[in-house]
Amino acid sequence: MDNSPPFAFYFQLCLMDTSGMDEVIFKEISGITMEMGTEENTEWGNNMFKHQIPTSVKYSNLILKRGLASKDSDVVVWCINTFNGNVDVPIKTKNIAVKLLDTDKKTLKSWVFSNAWPVKWVVSELKSENKDIAIESLEFAYSSFQ
């Protein structure tokens, strides 16, 4: 087995509740991070010692950069509906999958993000003759990942 890093790779984003054929491709990803919160506690009757006690896990936002998607993509439609939504309508969270693929479309690593929703979307210039959308960055909040 060859353990050398892949020469070229990219990331594929897809919604878990669709066929998976409607994919969005990105060149960069960040935010696959979890952090354990802590609380400082003084030992009872002895103020000389302070203990760190774990509280809860915090996840950073998932950020995907330099992407390309079809204007009719389920991901694009979901983002547009979320950002154009009414404050009285709850945001629809979805489970999303991100796969690290090599140039032969072989999956090298994958992650599933639960209860995700878009929080920031930066789109490149749009051209009427192009059926694709170039995405500068797409950012999601999520509750956990595997």
Order of alpha helices (4+ residues) and beta strands (2+ residues): beta-beta-beta-beta-beta-alpha-beta-beta-beta-beta
